[in-house]
Amino acid sequence: PYDRAVTADEPSICIGCGLCCDGTVLSHLAVSDESDLGWPLRSLGVELIVAADPPVFALPCPAVVDGACSVYDLHRPHACGRFVCDLLAAHERGEVSRAGALDAIAATAACRDRVRAGTEAPAALDALVRRHFRAG
């Protein structure tokens, strides 16, 4: 492990990432019910898939802007605050440095952009997501 001297003014590695919100790491987000979804997301056109148990909505979330949640202080589903990807967990355990985590985020976002542009195979993105963000 590295020496992890985190300062109080150092932002979370999640700020500016948004890979869990934009459909890269997750395809759907579970909510407890309609009230958990909240009016900000409903006003952005998010619709619950109530046939799922628990109900879910499809990602990408329309509230994510430049890797940050635009409704963070208004109302976001509880699952958003509870979700911890494998990279964040490894960083919090001191197994991945901040620089290493930010490099993994940047590499994954760049690969995502190439996949979206049709210049990279989706399998490359899937491998990065499994490697850094969710092993399961």
C-alpha positions, 0 to 999 in steps of 0.5 A, a space after each residue: 500500500 502507499 502512504 495515503 495522506 488525504 487532506 480535508 480539502 482534497 475532493 473525492 475521486 468520485 467528483 468528476 468521474 461519474 462513470 457509475 452515473 453515465 451508464 459505463 459501470 452500471 446500466 440501472 439504478 435501484 430505488 426504494 420507490 417513487 419518492 426515492 427517485 425524487 422530483 429533480 430526476 422526475 422533472 428530467 424525464 427519468 421513468 421508473 421500471 416498476 416491473 423490477 423488484 426493487 424498481 429501477 431506472 435506466 442509466 445514463 442519468 440525465 442529472 450527471 453533467 461533466 462527471 458530477 451530479 447536478 441534483 446532488 444537493 436537491 434530491 438524489 436516490 439513496 442508492 447514489 450515496 451508498 454506491 461504492 465502486 471497487 476503485 473507490 473501495 481500494 483507494 479508501 483501503 490504501 491499495 490505490 493512490 489518488 493518482 492511480 485512481 484518477 489515471 484509471 478513471 481517465 483511461 476508462 473514460 477515454 475508452 468509453 468515448 472511443 467505444 461511443 465513437 465506434 473506434 474501439 471494441 466494447 470488450 475493451 471497455 468491459 475489461 477496464 470496468 471489470 478490472 477497476 470498478 466492479 469485479 462481479 
